[in-house]
């Protein structure tokens, strides 16, 4: 898909099968992303406010189980999506949002709630700006893919090294790289939504599945951008 010419996006005419214009299709995709984010953050806040988060993480194995479950759901979503019913795809996206909500409940304990709200707002602002750029630019952003993959590899290696080495001196550099990478991924993934609309416009069911998968990609862009901004700007409760 990434190798196709993504400069031609003059296909805002009505989608014959579903009756959707491109703008409506993009809006529905962002709608699913928004639903996923609300599930995650509202569940996280509820677990933190009720104190349930303490019982969830009292067992040191629970974070590992949650991580494995999240990776498994993303892999299942990514593989065989074209053969899976639309309802199952939506359910898997909701399950991932719930799992992430459990994980995120820990951040409501570690960080000031007011700080989380401010950084969430900054994330939404930056995310929205780059999403608009990806929606309306005529530049072929698929050319950024090698650089984005390289950035992900850098962040993955840095994350693994921090488990064994003290890289606190490089923390701000790592965070800045993460912020730039996921801002660029946001624009890139929004442009892919337009490509999906063109590619699958004759197949309503597949177009819906592609919309959910795109929503997952945007959800991950937002979450990772939020986390790197939180690491870069956040204040823990102990720092007050």
Secondary structure, 3 states (H helix, E strand, C coil): CCCCCCCCCCCCCCCCCCCCCHHHHHHHHHHHHHHHHHHHHHHHHHHHHHCHHHHHCCCCCHHHHHHHHHHHHHHHHHCCCCCCCHHHHHHHHHHHHHHHHHHHCCHHHHECHHHHHHHHHHHHHHHHHHHHHHHHCCCCHHHHHHHHHHHHHHHHHHHHHCCCCCCHHHHHHHHHHHHHHHHHHHHHHHHHHHHHHHHCCCCHHHHHHHHHHHHHHHHHHHHHHHHHHHHHHCCEHHHC
